[in-house]
Amino acid sequence: MEDTLLKNDESGDVEDRIYRAVFDSVMSQRLKPGTKLPEAPLCELFGVSRSVVRKVLQKLEHDHIVQLRPNRGAIVAVPTREETRQIFEARRAVEAAIVRLVAERATARDLKALREQLREEHQAMHRFAQPAWARLASAYHLRLAELSGNAILQRYLTEIVSRCSLIVAVHQPPGNAACEHDEHERIVDCIARGDAESAVQLMDQHLRELEQHLMIEAPGDEKSLARLLGLA
């Protein structure tokens, strides 16, 4: 019985590791929409069976990170124009609710930590580390969701942000920030003043501009799956 429980725990650990490797690689824009995720290389990279890989891919599909195509294998999901419109529409609504709650509930300590996170974001932008600032920009929005104190909104935004990262990864012009750092700071300033309505208006404008700045880019050079997953 104990051996069975131990094996289940180990299986859960490796499944989480594979899921996180793909998820984080999408969020950091190493894995582009349409990238193939063949089972055999994944099995070899993580030292697991096909059944484990398939289970993880099914969970990634459920979370809209991966598309499973019959007889053709898995690819990183490719959002359509209509999906993109709906995703940003939903994101604006969710983040408006989040910002209002943060303005009501955030403590001085919360705001201090948030400003420290913004300093890291700013430093990454000045180092021209695009994957780093893309990750930090997403982390800023997710941190606001955490500070809202509403676990349901936080879960919704986590899914939406991951889907937005897919869109940004293929459409954002090279060298451009997915989010403008100054806009993030102005939103925090409004929250610090307790001015929820101004913070909501700035967030709405911020997200609309992000959507408008997207453009279709040709796929980048092919790289090994290990490198794309940050394992090489």
C-alpha positions as CSV (number, residue, x, y, z in Angstrom):
1,M,0.0,0.0,0.0
2,E,2.8,2.4,0.9
3,D,4.7,1.6,-2.2
4,T,1.6,2.3,-4.3
5,L,1.1,5.7,-2.6
6,L,4.8,6.6,-3.1
7,K,4.6,5.7,-6.8
8,N,1.4,7.9,-7.2
9,D,3.2,10.8,-5.5
10,E,6.2,10.4,-7.8
11,S,4.0,10.2,-10.8
12,G,2.2,13.4,-9.7
13,D,5.5,15.2,-9.3
14,V,6.8,14.3,-12.8
15,E,3.4,15.2,-14.3
16,D,3.5,18.6,-12.6
17,R,7.1,19.1,-13.8
18,I,6.2,18.4,-17.4
19,Y,3.1,20.6,-17.2
20,R,5.1,23.4,-15.6
21,A,7.9,23.1,-18.2
22,V,5.4,23.5,-21.1
23,F,3.3,26.2,-19.3
24,D,6.3,28.3,-18.3
25,S,7.8,28.0,-21.8
26,V,4.6,29.3,-23.3
27,M,4.4,32.2,-20.8
28,S,8.1,33.1,-21.5
29,Q,7.4,32.9,-25.3
30,R,10.0,30.2,-25.9
31,L,7.2,27.9,-27.2
32,K,5.3,29.6,-30.0
33,P,1.7,28.8,-31.1
34,G,1.8,25.9,-33.5
35,T,5.0,24.3,-32.1
36,K,4.7,20.5,-32.3
37,L,4.9,18.6,-29.0
38,P,5.7,15.0,-30.1
39,E,5.2,12.4,-27.5
40,A,8.4,10.4,-28.0
41,P,10.9,13.3,-27.4
42,L,8.9,14.4,-24.3
43,C,9.1,10.8,-23.0
44,E,12.9,10.8,-23.6
45,L,13.4,14.3,-22.1
46,F,11.5,13.5,-18.9
47,G,12.2,9.8,-18.6
48,V,8.5,8.8,-18.5
49,S,6.1,6.6,-20.4
50,R,3.7,7.7,-23.1
51,S,0.8,7.3,-20.8
52,V,2.2,10.0,-18.4
53,V,2.9,12.3,-21.3
54,R,-0.5,11.8,-22.7
55,K,-2.1,12.6,-19.4
56,V,-0.2,15.9,-19.1
57,L,-1.0,16.8,-22.7
58,Q,-4.7,16.2,-22.0
59,K,-4.6,18.5,-19.0
60,L,-2.8,21.1,-21.1
61,E,-5.5,20.8,-23.7
62,H,-8.2,21.3,-21.0
63,D,-6.4,24.5,-19.9
64,H,-6.3,25.7,-23.6
65,I,-2.5,25.6,-23.8
66,V,-2.3,22.7,-26.2
67,Q,-4.4,21.4,-29.1
68,L,-4.6,17.6,-29.6
69,R,-5.1,16.7,-33.2
70,P,-6.3,13.2,-34.1
71,N,-3.6,11.2,-35.7
72,R,-1.3,14.2,-35.9
73,G,-0.2,14.8,-32.3
74,A,-0.1,17.8,-30.0
75,I,0.8,21.4,-30.8
76,V,0.9,24.6,-28.8
77,A,-2.6,26.1,-29.2
78,V,-3.1,28.6,-32.0
79,P,-5.8,31.2,-31.1
80,T,-8.1,32.4,-33.9
81,R,-8.9,36.1,-34.4
82,E,-12.4,35.6,-32.8
83,E,-10.8,33.8,-29.8
84,T,-8.4,36.6,-29.4
85,R,-11.2,39.2,-29.4
86,Q,-13.2,37.1,-26.8
87,I,-10.1,36.5,-24.7
88,F,-9.3,40.2,-24.4
89,E,-12.9,41.1,-23.8
90,A,-13.1,38.6,-20.9
91,R,-9.7,39.8,-19.6
92,R,-10.8,43.4,-19.4
93,A,-13.9,42.4,-17.4
94,V,-12.0,40.1,-15.0
95,E,-9.2,42.6,-14.4
96,A,-11.7,45.4,-13.8
97,A,-13.2,43.4,-11.0
98,I,-9.8,42.5,-9.6
99,V,-8.5,46.1,-9.6
100,R,-11.6,47.3,-7.7
101,L,-11.0,44.6,-5.0
102,V,-7.3,45.4,-4.8
103,A,-8.0,49.1,-4.3
104,E,-10.3,48.1,-1.4
105,R,-8.1,45.4,0.2
106,A,-4.4,46.0,-0.5
107,T,-2.3,46.8,2.5
108,A,0.8,49.1,2.6
109,R,2.9,46.0,2.7
110,D,1.2,44.6,-0.3
111,L,1.8,47.8,-2.3
112,K,5.5,47.9,-1.2
113,A,6.0,44.3,-2.5
114,L,4.1,45.2,-5.7
115,R,6.4,48.2,-6.3
116,E,9.5,46.0,-5.8
117,Q,8.1,43.6,-8.4
118,L,7.8,46.6,-10.8
119,R,11.4,47.6,-10.2
120,E,12.5,44.1,-11.3
121,E,10.2,44.5,-14.3
122,H,11.8,47.8,-15.1
123,Q,15.4,46.4,-14.8
124,A,14.5,43.5,-17.1
125,M,13.2,46.0,-19.8
126,H,16.5,48.0,-19.6
127,R,18.5,44.8,-20.0
128,F,16.5,44.1,-23.2
129,A,15.6,40.7,-21.8
130,Q,12.3,40.3,-23.7
131,P,11.4,36.8,-22.3
132,A,12.1,38.1,-18.7
133,W,10.0,41.2,-19.0
134,A,7.2,39.3,-20.7
135,R,7.2,36.9,-17.7
136,L,7.4,39.7,-15.2
137,A,4.6,41.6,-17.0
138,S,2.3,38.6,-16.7
139,A,3.4,38.1,-13.1
140,Y,2.3,41.7,-12.3
141,H,-1.2,41.0,-13.5
142,L,-1.4,37.7,-11.6
143,R,-0.1,39.3,-8.5
144,L,-2.9,41.8,-8.6
145,A,-5.3,38.9,-8.9
146,E,-3.7,37.3,-5.8
147,L,-4.1,40.6,-3.9
148,S,-7.8,40.8,-4.7
149,G,-8.4,38.0,-2.2
150,N,-10.8,36.2,-4.7
151,A,-9.5,32.8,-5.6
152,I,-12.1,32.4,-8.4
153,L,-11.1,35.5,-10.2
154,Q,-7.4,34.6,-9.7
155,R,-8.0,31.2,-11.3
156,Y,-9.9,32.8,-14.2
157,L,-7.2,35.3,-14.8
158,T,-4.4,32.6,-14.7
159,E,-6.1,30.8,-17.6
160,I,-6.8,34.0,-19.5
161,V,-3.2,35.3,-19.1
162,S,-1.8,32.0,-20.3
163,R,-4.0,32.2,-23.4
164,C,-3.0,35.8,-23.9
165,S,0.7,34.8,-23.8
166,L,0.1,32.4,-26.7
167,I,-1.4,35.3,-28.7
168,V,1.4,37.7,-27.7
169,A,4.1,35.1,-28.5
170,V,3.1,35.0,-32.2
171,H,1.7,38.5,-32.8
172,Q,3.8,40.9,-30.7
173,P,6.4,42.7,-32.8
174,P,10.0,41.7,-31.9
175,G,11.7,44.0,-29.3
176,N,8.4,45.4,-28.0
177,A,7.2,45.0,-24.5
178,A,4.0,43.0,-24.1
179,C,3.0,45.5,-21.4
180,E,4.2,49.0,-20.8
181,H,6.0,49.4,-17.5
182,D,4.8,53.0,-16.9
183,E,1.2,51.9,-17.3
184,H,1.7,49.3,-14.6
185,E,3.1,52.0,-12.3
186,R,0.2,54.4,-12.9
187,I,-2.3,51.7,-12.0
188,V,-0.5,51.0,-8.7
189,D,-0.4,54.7,-8.0
190,C,-4.2,54.9,-8.4
191,I,-4.7,51.8,-6.2
192,A,-2.4,53.3,-3.5
193,R,-4.7,56.4,-3.5
194,G,-7.8,54.2,-3.2
195,D,-9.0,55.6,-6.6
196,A,-10.5,52.4,-7.9
197,E,-12.3,53.9,-10.9
198,S,-9.2,55.6,-12.3
199,A,-7.3,52.3,-11.8
200,V,-10.0,50.4,-13.7
201,Q,-10.0,52.9,-16.5
202,L,-6.2,52.7,-16.8
203,M,-6.3,48.9,-16.8
204,D,-9.0,48.9,-19.5
205,Q,-7.0,51.3,-21.7
206,H,-3.8,49.3,-21.0
207,L,-5.4,46.0,-22.2
208,R,-7.0,47.6,-25.2
209,E,-3.7,49.0,-26.3
210,L,-2.0,45.7,-25.9
211,E,-4.6,44.1,-28.1
212,Q,-4.3,46.8,-30.7
213,H,-0.5,46.6,-30.9
214,L,-0.5,42.9,-31.8
215,M,0.5,42.1,-35.3
216,I,1.0,38.8,-37.2
217,E,4.6,37.7,-37.2
218,A,6.2,34.9,-39.2
219,P,7.3,31.8,-37.1
220,G,10.8,32.0,-35.7
221,D,13.7,29.6,-36.5
222,E,13.1,26.0,-35.4
223,K,14.8,25.0,-32.2
224,S,15.1,21.7,-30.4
225,L,12.2,20.8,-28.1
226,A,14.6,20.6,-25.1
227,R,15.8,24.2,-25.7
228,L,12.2,25.4,-26.1
229,L,11.3,23.8,-22.8
230,G,14.3,25.4,-21.1
231,L,16.0,22.0,-20.5
232,A,19.0,22.5,-22.8
